[in-house]
Amino acid sequence: MINIIKKELIIYTALLSVLIVLMHPNLLSDPTARLGLMQEKGNYVHPLLYTFFIYLVLYFVRFVIGFIAKFFYKKKED
């Protein structure tokens, strides 16, 4: 169970990092300015929410692919 939680946290963190870099490329060149803008607007939670919604979509896709794959693997074993 702990391994599953660790795996999902790694996926979520990687997705968060990729989305941050894709949506705000200036974060890499001038992080203090980006953090200053976040403090002015008070929008600390939106990256986590956006990542959570995209994570849910990816989780659903992974679940469907895994569910379909079970049918093919069971047929080969019989």
N, C-alpha and C positions, 0 to 999 in steps of 0.2 A: 504494500500500500504506500509506504514511504517513497519507494522508487517511482511509482506512478505520479505522486505529487511533485517530486523533484523534476521529473520529465516534463510535466505540464507547466511548471514554473519556469523552466528553461525555455520552453516554447513561447510562453507569454512574454518573458523578458526579451527574447530575441525579436519577437514581433514588435514589441514596444520600441526597441532600439531602431529597427528598420523603418518603422513608421515615422519616428521622430526625425531621422535623417532625411527621409524622402519629403516630408511635409515642411521641414524647416532646415534647409541646407545651410543657412547662415549660422546655425547653432555651432557648427564645427569651426567656423572662422572667427566668430565673435560671441562666445557663450554668455558673457556678462550682459551684453545688450539684450539678448533674447530673454534671459532670466529677469532683467529689469522690466521688460515689457510684460512678462507674466505677472510680476508683482504689481504693476500699475493696473492691469486689467483684472487681476484676481482670478485668473482661470487656471488653477492648478490641477483640477480634476479632469478636464476635457481629454487630455492624452490617454488617461487610464480608461475612460469610458469608451472612447473610439477604439482603443485596442481591445477592450473587452467585447465589443460588438463584432469586430472582425474575427477575434478568437472564437466566438460562438459559431460564426459561419464556417470557419475552418474546422472546428470540432465536429460540426454536423457533417461536413463533406468527408472527413476522416472516418466518421462512424458509418456513413453510407457505403463508402468504399470497403471498409472492413467487413460490413455485413454481406455485401455482394461477394467478396473474396471467400468468405466461409462456404458459400455454396459450391464454388469451384474446387476448393480444397477437399471438401467432403466427397465430391464425386470421384476424385482421383483415388481416394483411399478405399472406396467400395469396390 
